[in-house]
Amino acid sequence: MLSVNSVQATEQDFADLLARHDIQVTRQRLEVLRELAVEPNDATAQTLWKRLRERSGSTIGLATVYRTLSLLSEKRVVDTLAHNEGELCYRLCGETHHHHLVCSNCHRVIEIDEQGLSDWLERVFAKHDFLALAHTVELTGLCSDCRK
């Protein structure tokens, strides 16, 4: 299993990740995944595109980056975060269900696995006779470094 922010991940690791999610492997998709893998927090499509062009000299187009991220999000390969008003942020996370703590100042992202939260959400769904298909929780605040 590919772990988040895995700098040592190989092209085969990324190809296997795509295959597990029934996504065809392309050079552009591998480029986007590799760039997300070295991102410690999250990044917008614009940021990823700029980094790809600057760091690796990639010729990938901005529209391709957006389409790739949309597909990866739809297939649950990457998580989307909405804390950056006006544009989604993307993060390559672990493959188990989790939630996010996001610092609104520095954009630090922490994955949390809080079973108590999931239990509470299930009770809320049941109370309102609502069929839960999925849930995403993004908690925004200030990390300890930004409060200093």
N, C-alpha and C positions, 0 to 999 in steps of 0.2 A: 504494500500500500504506500502510495506517495504521501509524504507528510508535508504539511504547510511550510512554505518558505524553505524548501529543500534545495539548497545551493548545489548539492552533490547529485541531484537527480539527473538521469541521463535522458537522451532523446527517447530511448525505449520506454523509460518510466512514464514519460508524458504520453507516448503512443498507447501504452497499456491503459492509462487513465482514460483517454478518449475512447478506446475500444470498450472498456467496461460500461461506458455510458452510451454506446452505440453511435458514436460520432466518427465520421471518416477522418482519417489523419491527413492533414495538409501542412505544408511548410508554414503557412501563416498561423495556423492554430498552434503549432508547436512553438513558434516565436512568441506568441502572446502568453502562452502558459509558462515558458521559460522566464519571461520578464516578470510575470506575476509571482513566480516562485521565489524571486529574490527580493520582493517587496515585503518589508516587515509588517506593514499595516494594511493599507488599501490604496487604490489609485483609480483615478478617472480614466476613461478611454483616451482623452486628450493627453494626459500625462504619460500613459503607456506608449502611445504613438510617438510622442516626442522622444522618450527614452530609447525606443527601438531604433529610431532614425539616427539619434546621436551616438548611442553606444555601439551599435552593431552595424550601422550603415544600411539598415534594412530599407527596402523600397516599398514596404507594406503601406497601403493607403489608409487614411483615417476611416473611411467608410468600411473597409475590411475589418479594422479593429473593432468598430462598433458592432458589425454583424457577428463577428467571432465572439465577442463578449456576450451579446444577446443569446446566441446559441448555447454557449457554455453555461450561462445563467439558467436558461430554460431547461437544460438537461441536468442541472444541479451539480455541475463540475465546479463552478465558482459561486460564491455568495455575493449578493448585491446589498449595499448599505446606502441608506438615504440621508445620511447626516450632512452631506454637502449640498446645500440648497441649490437647486437648478440642474444638478447632474448626479447620476448614480456613481457610486464608487464600487470597485470590484475587489474581491479578495479570494485567493486560493486557500481554502481551509481544509481541515481534516474532513474525512468522509463520514464521521458520525454526527448525529444530530446535536446541535449546540446553539447557543445564542451569543450575542456580542455586547461588550461594553465598549463604548467609543468616546474618546476624549474630544470634546467640541473645540478645543483650542489647538492641540498638536496632532489630532487625528490618530492617536495611538488606538489600536484595536486589540482587544483581548477576547479570546474565545472562552466562553463559560459553559459548563455542562451542569446545569442546576435542575435536578430531577423534581425538586419541590415546585419549581416554576411550571414545569410541564404538568404536574398533577393539578395545580391551581387552574391552569388554562382548561384542562379537561373538565373540571368542575364547572367552570364558567360556561363552557359550551353546553354541557348537560343541563344546567339550570335554565338556559334560554332555548332548550330544545334545538340546538344548532349542531349540524353534522360537521365535525372538524375534519377537513381534508388535509390541512397542513397549518403550521404557524411559524412565524418568524418574529423574534424579539430582538430589538436593538435598543439598548439603554444608553442614553447620552448623558455625559456629565464631564467633570474635570478630573484628570488623573492627579496623583499625588505630586508629580513633578510640576505640573502647571499651577497647582495651588500654592506653591512655595513663593 
